[in-house]
Amino acid sequence: MKSNLFLFFFSDLVTILFLGQAQAAALTPMQAQNWAEENGRLLLDTFREKDAKKRYQDLDKLLLEYVDLEYIGQFVVGKYWRTMSAEQQAEYRQIFKRYALALYKTFPLDFVDGLSYEVGQAYEDGKFVVVLATVHVALGGDRPQDILLQFRLHNTQSGTKLVDIKLAESSLILSYRSKFYEMIAADDGEMSWFLEDLEAMAISAEKNNQLYLGRE
């Protein structure tokens, strides 16, 4: 079902990575609401670009500018970050950036005209601000569906960044931490093997994207 494809796409778009910024001024709920209003609508407008290559180029720019890849990347490997050497950490950053940019493109966006977006309330949660939002999906013969989202945001030196999305009660970065922990356990905790597996996943996704874009 196309609405389900949208759910998977939205999940993977946000599940990317990395850490490290200096102290920044605390984000207020009103600022977070304004961010979600502006950038949520910008995202939907980008979905409506008919040319697939331009659409994904624009989405890449949004991803790199508005998602805190540094924070998420360190979070999803958790305790294993400290077991990596400085060289492995640098390699991980590069591989996962490729993986993140390739992964969301595996879900074709050919159903975007049936989407609308509404921002709800926002509240502080520790050092983050959570914004509630609803995506309204009306696609062809499918029954209309409301997708309830929670955006988790914070301020960095380079602006307000997204660090997580919840669909219902499912945190995307917690889901990806679980996935990565399983991969690392299967590799007996050997981070060099994990990096090889992650790079293989990135290469596979990149090849699939090239095939898809070549058919556009």
N, C-alpha and C positions, 0 to 999 in steps of 0.2 A: 504494500500500500504506500502511496506517495507520501502521505503524512508521516508514516513511520520512517521513511527515508529522511525526511526533514529532521526528525528527532535525532537520528544517528548523526546526521551532518552537524547539527548544532552542537552535539556532544563533542565530536572530534575536533571541530573548529576551535573549541575552547581548551581542549586538553593538550597543551604544548608546554614550554618550559624555561627555567633557569633562575639563579639568585643574584643578589648583590646590588644594593643601592644605599646611598647615604640617607641620613635622616631627612624627612620632608614634613611639611606642615600637615597636621591631621586633617582628614577629609570630613566634611560635614554631610549630614543626610541630604540637605538641599543640593549641595554640589554634586553628590552622587546621583540624585534623581535627574539633575540637568544633564549629567554625563550619559546616563542610560537613555534618556529621551533623545538626545542628539545623535549618539553613536548607534543606538538601536535602529533608528530610522535611516541613518546613513548605510548601515549594513543591509537593510531591506532594499534600499535604492540600488545598492551594488548588485544584489541578487538579480535585479531586473535587467541588467546589461545583457543584451542578446548575444554578443560575441563572447564565446566561452573563454578564449585566451585573455581578452581584456578583463573579463569578469574576475578570473582567478588572479591576474596581476594586481587588480585593485584590492581583492580580498587579502592577498599576501601583505600588501602595504598596511591594511587595517590591522591585520594580525600582529605584525611586527611593531606597530605604533601603539596599540591599545591593549595588548595582552602582556602581562609581566612574565616573560619567558624565563627570566633569571630566577624569580621566586619559585615558579611552578616546577622548573626543572630540578632544582635542588629538593623541593618537597617530595616529588614523586619517587626519588630514589632514597629519601629518608636517611636512615642511619648508614647506608652504604656509601653515601657521599664521602664520609670521613675515611673510608677504607681505600678510596681511590687516590692514586698519586696525583700531583699537580698536572702532569702530562695527561693522565687518564681523564681528569676533570675537564681539561681543555678539549680533549677529543670528544668526550660525551656531549659537551655544549654544541659542538659543530654537528655531530651526528643527529642529535635530537632536534636541532633546528631544522635540518633537512627532513627528518621524519615528520615533524609537526606540520611543516608546509606541504608535505606530500599527502599526509593522511586524509585531511578534510576534502581533498580534491577527488577522492574515490567515491564521493556521493554526488552524482550529477544534479545540477540545479535547473531542471527544466519545468518547474511547477511553481514558480515564484509569484505569479500574479495573484494567487489566492491567499496571500499573507497580509495580515495587518498586525499592529503592535500597540500595546498600551502599558504605560509605566504606572505602578502603584506606589505604595508608601515605601519609606526607607528608614532604617534604624541602625544604630551603632552596635557592633558586636566585637568587643575587644578593640584591637587596633584596626579593624576593618569596618566598612559600612556595607550592609546588605540592602539591595534594592529588589523589590518584588515587581514582576512584570508578567504580562500575558501576551502570547503570540496567538492570534486567531487564524486558523487554517481552514480555508474553504476551497477544496480542490475537486473540480469535476463532479463525478458521481459519488465521491466519498462523503460520508457524513461530516459536517463541520466539526472541528475539534479545537479546543482551547488548550494550549500548552502553557502550564504555569512554571515560571522560571524564578530563580533567585540568583542575582548577580552579586558576587563578593568583590569589593573594590578597596583599593588603598591608594594613597598618594606616594609618588616617588619623586626623585629629583627631576625626572623628565616628564612629569605629569601624572594624571590619574590613570591607573592600570587595573585591568581585570585579572583576578587570581583564581576564580572558580565560578562555576555555574552549577546550581542544583536543579534537577528535573524531579519534581515531586520531592522525595526524601533522599534521592541519590546524588551524592557529591561526585562530580566528575574527576577531580584530582585524587580523591580517595580511591575511586575505582581504578584509576591508572596506577596509583601507588601499589594497590593489590596486584595488578597485572605485572608490574615490574618486579615486585618481590617474588612472584612465582617464577618469573624468568631467571632471576638471580639464584633462587634456590635450585632450579633445574641445572644451573651451571655450577653448582657446588660453591657458590659465593665467589667464584673467580671472575673478577670484574673485566678482565681482558676478554673472556669468552662472552660475557654479557654485551660488551661493546660490539663484538663481532656480530652477535645475533641482532642487535638493534640496527646496526648498519645494513645487514641483510634485509631487514624489514623496510628500512628507508629506501633502499634500492628497488625492492619489489614494488613499493607504492609509487615511486617515481616512474618506473617503466609502465605501470598500469595507467598512470596519468597521461603519459605520452601517447599511448594507444587510444585513450578516450578522446584527447584533444585532436588527434589526427583524424578522427571520424567526424568532427564538427564541420 
